[in-house]
Amino acid sequence: MEVTIRQEKPSDYNAVFELIASAFETEKYSDHKEQFLVDRLRKSNAFIPELSLVAEYENKIVGHVLLTKLKIINALNQFESLALAPVSVLPVFQRNGIGGKLIKEAHRRAKELGYQSIVLLGHENYYPKFGYQRADLFGIEFPFDVPKENCMAIELTSGTLKEVNGMVEYPKEFNE
């Protein structure tokens, strides 16, 4: 399946909203409000337009990924990182590698922009395929009670999380 990945444009927002709602409609571990989170993040200081990507197939948007800024904070320092949330693919197009292509391209572009790491909360059997590891192995904690195997991080450049540890601080838009 040949998809094109490009930066999201404001004219895509409605289609992406519907896509995200559809992608998470039957997801067991979802509050089914991811589309509203994306809308809030687009209006925030955490938003990086170059890291909001869509996948197109035959001129139709079939997938979306968003990386936004966050901080990892400890008693002495704070470190900039990115949150991967959400990755969405229309149900009829799922299991065709589109989500993986979006993730890999988002990684490439984030690294090109100088970002060094990404954290996420997600399926423990899916994200390790892309290099994600349990965040606690890096000394990174999440501010909510979820299984450690669902809290993950990746170094976009080897060794960049070696000196980073602390609590993930999501932008306030994640909590609204």
N, C-alpha and C positions, 0 to 999 in steps of 0.2 A: 504494500500500500504506500503510494507516494504522497507524502504530505509536505506542505511548505510551512516553515515556522518563521514567524515575523513578530515584530513588536506590535503590541495591541495599540489601536488608535481609539480616540474618543467615540468615533462612529461605530465601534465594535461593542461598546459597553452593554447595550440592550441584549445583543445576541449572546454575549458572555454571561450576563446575568441569568438568562434562560438556560444556557448550557450548564452552569454550575448547579442551578436548582435541579435540573434533570439528572445530572451525574450523581448527586448525593441523595436523591429522593428515597432510595431503598437502602441506603448505607446504614448498617446497624449502629455503628459507633459515630453518629453524627447528630448534631442538633438541628440539621436541615436548614441552617441559616448562613451557610458559607458564602452565598451570593451577597448577602448584606454586609458581611465582613469585608469582602473585596471592595464593595462600594465605599465603605468607611475608610479603608486603607488608601484608596486612590486619592482621597481628600486630605490625607495626613502628611506629616513631615517624613514619615517612614517610607513613603512611596518613591520608587525609583522607576520611572516610565520605561527605561531600557530593559527592565527585568520583569515586565509584565508581557508575557508572550502568548501568542495564539498559534494553533495548528490549523491549517486549512486543507481541506480535501475537496477537490472539484468546486472551488470558490465558496465553500461553506465552512464556517468555523466549527471544528469538531473537538477542539481541546484548548486548554488554557493552563498556564502555570504562573504563579506570582511569588516573587522573592521581595521581601521588605526588610528594612533595617530594624535591628534590635540590639540590645546590649547584654553583655554578660558581666555581672558586677560581683566583686568581692570587697572585703574590708579595705583593701589598698588601691585597687584599680578598677577601671571599667574598660571593656573591650568591645569594639564594634563587630557585629556579626550580622548574618541575615537569617530570616525565618522563611522556610519554604512552606507556604500554606495559601491556598490549596492547590492541588493538581487535579484537574477535572477533564474528563473525556465523556462525550455523549455516550450513553449506554450502548447504543447499536454499534459504536466504533471501539468499545473497550476490548481489551485482549488482542490488540493489533500492534502493540508497541508504541502507540502515539504518546502515552504518558512518559515512557522512557525517553523518547526523542525530545520531548519538552524539557524533562529534567536535565538531560545531558547538555542541551543547548543553553539552558539557564545557567548551569555550572560554568560553561565556557564563557558566556558573556559576563557573568559575575567576576570571574577571575580576570578577564580582560579589563574590567572596570576597577580592579585593584582590591576586591573583597577577598578575604582569606578563608572564611568558614561559613557554614550554613548549619542551622539546627532545625529540627522538626519533630513533630509528634505524629507518628504514623504506624502503619502496619509493619510489624517486625520481620515479616518474610519478604516484603517487597523492596524496601529501601536499601537493604544491604547489597543488593545487586548493583547499586550505583556507587558503592563505596562508603555508605553510612555505617557507623558503629554506635554502640550504646554511648550516650553522652557521658554517663558516669565514669567511663574509662578515661575520659579527658578531665575529670573533676568538674564537670558541668552538671548543675542541678536545674530542675524545672520547678516552677512555683505552684505546682498542683500535684495531687496524689494520683499518679498513674503508674502502671508497671514500668520498670526501668527499661525493659526491652522495647518499649514504644517511644522512648525519648532518645533521639539520635542526633549525631553531629557528623560532619565531614570536613576535612581539611582540603581546601581547594589547592593549596600548595603544601607539600609534605612538611610536617613539623610546625605549622603555624598555630596549632592549639597546644603545643608543648608547654608553654608558659601561661596559658589561659585557664582559669578555673573560676567558678563562682556560680551565681544564680542567674538564670535567664530572666531578663526583664523585657517583656513584650510591650510594644506600643499600646497605649491605653485603648485603642480601637479594638483590640482583641477582647477586651473585657466589657464592652458595651452591649 
